Amino acid sequence: MPSASANYLDLLRTSGAAAFFLPAAVGRLGIAMTGIGIGIGIVWLVHARTGSYAAAGLVTGGFAVADAVAGPQIGRLVDRFGQARVLPCALGAHAGAVALLLTGGASDLVAGVLVGATLPQLGALSAARWSALLSGERAAALPTAFALEALANGLSYMAGPALVSVLGAAGRPGAGVLLAAALVVGGGLALAAQRRTTPSLTGHVERRHAGRALLRAAFLRQVAFGLTLGVFFGAMQVSVTAYAVGRGTPDAAALLHLASNCTNLVGGWAYGARRHGGSPRRHQAAAAICLTVACLPLTVLDAPLAVGVTLALTGLVVPVLLILTTVLTESSVPRAVLTQAFTWGNSASAAGIAGAAAVAGRVVDGGGAHGGFGVAAGAAAAMTVLALSGSRDSSPDVRLPGRPTS
């Protein structure tokens, strides 16, 4: 599909786009290496130092909570003072926190919390730049830009954990965390240096009034949607592993995850490459219904091939939901609080993943992998309810750009 590739290439040829997107993508790879779900890079490091997975889990839990809580606060500072001023300070603090973790200059728990609290959400900063760059008449390209962000995110979370796991298995756990920090700091500083595409700042009065938009039903619905999507992710991670282990083939878990991840990339790429007319709220509702229907067979299927195919189908739908959630978040709040809004969505998703991992684990212990898949299906059903309630909202709705009609 050469025309699809051309859409993305044309987007990156937009003046200043590649200059901020590529550094953010590099930094995002480092974020994926530092912490995915349970903070796999920190798990390797702390376990190698203490010999205890319990200690490693405690540190990574502190990391995840600090990241989720501090992310929106960093976003708030960015909206107020700008990326060029806030990002270097956050990155310097992050580098210092990683140094404490590597050298043992503070307890592992304290250092892990500091690493999470200072980790900037570069994806949110990049999405805010796309929103500023593609404003006005060029806003028709925003869904494609957010699809490109989803693709970069997906690739990072496929390559990052694998890379840090290889380093950890080779007896170099500190190298994984150090490399991750270097990518985050290097990519982040390069992003901050791109001042031409930095979103413009607003006045204090405008920011104060804009902040009330974070309490609007349209925005809160997207935060709740992100939380529920995180529950889906967390439940699926646990359930797929439990399914493979339960069949006596633990190595199959990697193949099942790969099937879903690959179709995830294909689904995001294909959706972003097309033009879609109509309301994104209705598109979100339709995608949530499709995900629910695709998940239900997992609660009863046993054959590995059937499970793999079904997981691949769910992978096609998930990036569409991520793209549409970003589109709807962008349209539900003023530009003055946009970075903070994006980070709230990311934090909600992270919280959902963490909570679901614990809940799904208990369900799996009691009812097997099918019970865990049931948790994922329930999360998809909750997303459907949220999306359908949004599709009936009487407030103004942005429309996705469609092809001209005759």
C-alpha positions in Angstrom: 0.0 0.0 0.0 2.4 2.7 -1.2 -0.3 5.4 -0.8 -0.5 4.6 2.9 3.3 5.0 3.4 3.1 8.3 1.4 0.7 9.7 4.0 3.1 9.2 6.8 6.1 10.4 4.8 4.2 13.5 3.8 3.3 14.1 7.4 7.0 13.8 8.5 8.0 16.2 5.7 5.9 18.9 7.4 8.3 21.7 8.4 9.7 20.8 11.8 7.8 17.6 12.3 10.6 15.0 11.9 12.9 17.2 14.0 10.8 16.7 17.1 9.2 13.3 16.3 12.4 11.4 15.9 14.1 12.6 19.2 10.8 11.8 21.1 10.8 8.4 19.5 14.3 7.7 20.7 13.4 8.9 24.3 10.3 6.7 24.2 12.5 3.7 23.6 14.4 4.5 26.8 11.1 4.9 28.7 10.0 1.5 27.5 13.3 0.0 28.7 13.1 1.8 32.0 9.6 0.6 32.9 6.9 -1.4 31.2 4.2 -2.6 33.4 6.4 -3.8 36.3 9.4 -1.8 35.3 11.4 -4.7 33.7 14.7 -2.8 33.7 14.5 -2.0 37.4 13.4 -5.6 38.1 16.7 -6.9 36.6 18.8 -4.4 38.4 17.3 -4.7 41.9 17.0 -8.5 41.7 20.7 -8.8 40.7 21.6 -6.6 43.7 19.3 -8.1 46.4 18.5 -11.6 45.0 14.9 -10.9 45.9 12.0 -10.6 43.5 9.9 -9.2 46.4 12.3 -6.3 46.8 12.4 -5.8 43.0 8.6 -5.7 42.9 8.4 -3.2 45.7 10.8 -0.8 44.0 9.1 -1.1 40.6 5.7 -0.6 42.3 7.1 2.6 43.8 8.4 3.6 40.4 5.1 3.0 38.7 3.1 4.9 41.3 5.5 7.9 41.3 5.4 8.0 37.5 1.6 8.0 37.4 1.2 10.7 40.1 4.0 13.0 39.0 3.4 12.8 35.2 0.4 15.2 35.2 2.2 17.6 37.5 5.2 17.8 35.1 2.6 18.3 32.3 1.1 21.1 34.2 4.5 22.8 34.6 5.1 22.3 30.8 1.8 24.0 30.0 2.7 26.9 32.2 6.4 27.4 31.5 7.0 25.6 28.2 8.8 22.5 27.1 12.1 24.2 26.5 12.3 25.4 30.2 10.8 22.4 32.0 12.1 19.5 30.1 15.9 20.0 30.7 15.2 20.4 34.5 13.1 17.2 34.6 15.8 15.3 32.6 18.6 16.5 34.8 16.6 15.3 37.9 15.9 12.0 36.2 19.6 11.5 35.4 20.4 12.2 39.0 17.8 9.7 40.2 19.1 7.0 37.9 22.6 7.7 39.2 21.4 7.1 42.7 19.8 3.9 41.7 22.9 2.6 39.9 25.4 3.6 42.6 23.3 2.7 45.6 23.5 6.3 46.8 20.0 6.0 48.3 17.9 3.0 49.2 16.5 1.2 46.1 12.9 2.1 47.0 13.7 5.8 47.3 15.8 5.8 44.2 13.0 4.0 42.3 10.4 6.5 43.4 12.6 9.4 42.3 13.3 7.7 38.9 9.5 7.4 38.3 8.7 10.9 39.6 11.2 12.6 37.3 10.5 10.6 34.1 8.9 13.0 31.6 6.2 11.6 29.4 7.8 12.4 26.0 4.8 10.9 24.1 2.5 13.6 25.6 5.0 16.3 24.7 5.2 15.1 21.1 1.4 14.8 20.8 1.1 18.4 22.0 3.5 19.5 19.4 1.6 17.8 16.7 -1.6 19.5 17.9 0.1 22.9 17.6 1.8 22.2 14.3 -1.4 20.8 12.6 -3.8 23.5 13.8 -6.4 25.2 11.7 -6.8 23.9 8.1 -4.1 21.3 8.7 -6.0 19.7 11.6 -7.3 17.0 9.2 -3.9 15.3 9.5 -4.1 15.0 13.3 -5.5 11.4 13.3 -2.6 10.3 11.1 -0.1 12.1 13.4 -1.6 10.4 16.4 -1.4 7.1 14.6 2.3 7.7 14.0 2.7 8.3 17.7 0.9 5.0 18.4 3.2 3.2 16.0 6.3 4.7 17.6 4.9 3.7 21.0 4.2 0.1 19.9 7.6 -0.4 18.4 9.3 1.0 21.5 7.4 -1.4 23.8 8.3 -4.3 21.6 12.0 -3.5 21.3 12.7 -1.9 24.7 11.8 -4.8 27.0 13.5 -7.3 24.7 16.7 -5.2 24.7 16.9 -4.7 28.4 16.1 -8.4 29.0 19.0 -9.4 26.8 21.3 -7.2 28.8 19.9 -8.5 32.1 20.2 -12.1 31.1 23.8 -11.5 30.0 24.6 -10.4 33.6 24.6 -6.6 32.8 21.4 -5.4 34.5 22.9 -2.0 35.2 23.8 -1.5 31.5 20.1 -1.8 30.6 19.0 1.0 33.1 22.0 3.1 32.0 21.2 2.8 28.3 17.6 3.5 29.0 18.5 6.7 30.9 20.9 7.8 28.1 18.1 7.4 25.5 15.6 9.3 27.6 17.9 12.2 28.5 19.5 12.4 25.0 16.2 12.2 23.2 14.5 14.6 25.6 17.2 17.2 25.3 17.1 17.0 21.5 13.4 17.5 21.7 13.7 20.5 24.0 16.2 22.0 21.6 13.5 22.1 18.9 12.1 25.5 20.0 10.4 26.3 16.6 7.7 23.7 17.1 7.2 24.3 20.9 3.5 25.0 21.6 2.9 28.6 22.5 2.2 29.6 26.1 -1.0 31.2 27.3 -1.6 33.8 29.9 -2.3 33.1 33.6 -6.0 34.1 33.4 -6.5 31.9 30.3 -4.8 28.9 32.0 -6.8 29.3 35.1 -10.1 29.2 33.2 -8.8 26.4 30.9 -8.0 24.3 34.0 -11.7 23.9 34.6 -12.0 22.0 31.3 -10.2 19.1 33.0 -13.4 18.7 35.0 -15.6 18.5 32.0 -17.5 15.2 31.4 -16.0 14.9 27.9 -12.4 14.9 29.2 -13.2 12.8 32.3 -14.8 10.2 30.1 -11.5 9.9 28.2 -9.5 9.5 31.4 -11.9 6.8 32.5 -11.6 5.2 29.1 -7.8 5.2 29.5 -8.1 3.7 32.9 -10.3 0.9 31.6 -8.0 0.3 28.6 -5.1 -0.1 31.1 -7.2 -2.7 32.9 -7.6 -4.5 29.6 -3.8 -4.4 29.0 -3.0 -5.6 32.5 -5.5 -8.4 32.5 -4.3 -9.6 29.0 -0.6 -9.7 30.1 -1.4 -11.9 33.0 -3.9 -14.1 31.3 -1.8 -14.9 28.2 1.1 -15.9 30.4 -1.2 -18.0 32.6 -2.7 -19.7 29.6 0.7 -20.7 28.2 2.0 -21.9 31.6 -1.2 -23.8 32.2 -0.8 -25.8 29.0 2.8 -26.7 30.0 4.2 -24.5 27.2 5.5 -21.3 28.9 7.6 -20.4 25.9 4.4 -20.0 23.9 3.5 -16.9 25.8 6.1 -14.9 23.9 4.6 -16.1 20.5 1.1 -15.2 21.6 2.2 -11.7 22.8 4.0 -11.3 19.5 0.9 -12.2 17.5 -1.0 -9.5 19.2 1.8 -6.9 19.1 2.3 -7.4 15.3 -1.3 -7.0 14.4 -1.3 -4.0 16.8 1.2 -2.3 14.6 -0.7 -3.2 11.4 -4.0 -2.0 12.8 -2.6 1.4 13.9 -0.7 1.8 10.6 -3.7 1.0 8.5 -6.1 3.2 10.4 -3.9 6.2 10.4 -3.1 5.9 6.7 -6.8 6.2 5.8 -9.2 9.1 5.9 -12.3 8.6 8.0 -15.4 10.8 7.9 -17.8 11.1 10.7 -17.7 11.5 14.5 -14.7 10.0 16.4 -17.0 9.4 19.3 -19.0 7.0 17.2 -15.8 5.4 15.8 -14.6 4.9 19.4 -17.9 3.2 20.3 -17.7 1.0 17.2 -14.1 0.0 18.0 -15.0 -0.8 21.6 -17.8 -3.0 20.6 -15.5 -4.9 18.2 -13.0 -5.4 20.9 -15.6 -6.7 23.3 -16.8 -9.2 20.7 -13.3 -10.3 19.9 -12.5 -10.9 23.6 -15.4 -13.0 24.4 -14.2 -16.2 22.7 -11.0 -16.1 24.8 -13.1 -17.0 27.9 -13.8 -20.4 26.5 -11.2 -21.2 23.8 -8.5 -23.8 24.5 -6.8 -24.6 21.2 -3.5 -22.6 20.9 -4.1 -21.7 17.3 -7.6 -20.4 18.0 -6.4 -18.3 21.0 -3.5 -16.9 18.9 -5.9 -15.9 16.1 -8.3 -14.3 18.5 -5.5 -12.4 20.2 -4.3 -11.2 16.8 -7.9 -9.8 16.2 -7.9 -7.9 19.4 -4.5 -6.5 18.5 -6.0 -4.9 15.4 -8.6 -3.0 17.4 -6.5 -1.7 20.3 -4.4 0.9 18.4 -7.6 2.4 16.9 -8.9 3.0 20.4 -5.6 4.6 21.4 -5.7 6.9 18.4 -9.3 7.9 18.9 -8.8 8.5 22.7 -6.0 10.9 21.8 -8.1 12.6 19.2 -11.0 13.0 21.6 -8.7 14.2 24.5 -7.2 16.8 22.2 -10.7 18.1 21.2 -12.1 18.1 24.7 -9.7 20.6 26.4 -8.2 24.0 25.5 -4.7 24.1 24.3 -3.6 25.8 27.5 -3.9 22.5 29.4 -3.3 20.1 26.6 0.0 18.5 27.8 -1.5 18.0 31.2 -4.6 16.4 29.7 -2.5 14.0 27.7 -0.4 13.0 30.7 -3.6 12.4 32.8 -4.7 9.9 30.2 -1.3 8.1 30.3 -1.3 8.0 34.1 -4.8 6.6 34.1 -3.8 3.8 31.7 -0.7 3.0 33.9 -2.9 2.9 37.0 -5.3 0.5 35.2 -2.4 -1.8 34.2 -1.0 -2.0 37.7 -4.4 -2.6 39.3 -5.5 -5.1 36.8 -2.4 -7.2 37.1 -3.2 -7.8 40.8 -6.9 -8.4 40.2 -6.4 -10.7 37.2 -3.7 -12.6 39.1 -6.2 -13.4 41.8 -8.9 -14.4 39.3 -6.5 -16.6 37.4 -5.4 -18.3 40.7 -9.1 -19.1 41.3 -10.4 -19.8 37.8 -7.5 -20.2 35.5 -6.6 -18.2 32.4 -10.2 -18.1 31.2 -11.1 -16.1 34.3 -8.4 -13.6 33.5 -9.6 -13.3 29.9 -13.0 -12.6 31.4 -11.5 -9.6 33.3 -10.2 -8.3 30.0 -13.6 -8.9 28.3 -15.3 -7.0 31.2 -12.9 -4.1 30.7 -13.7 -4.0 27.0 -17.4 -4.1 27.8 -16.9 -1.1 30.2 -15.1 0.8 27.4 -18.1 0.1 25.2 -20.5 1.6 27.8 -18.2 4.7 28.2 -17.9 5.2 24.5 -21.6 4.8 23.9 -22.4 7.3 26.6 -20.0 9.7 24.8 -21.6 9.1 21.4 -24.9 10.4 22.8 -23.2 13.5 24.3 -24.9 16.6 23.1 -21.8 18.8 23.3 -20.0 19.8 20.1 -17.9 17.0 18.5 -14.9 17.2 16.3 -15.3 15.3 13.1 -12.7 13.1 11.5 -11.8 14.3 8.0 -13.4 12.3 5.2 -13.1 12.2 1.5 -15.1 14.8 -0.5 -18.5 13.5 -1.5 -20.0 14.3 -4.9 
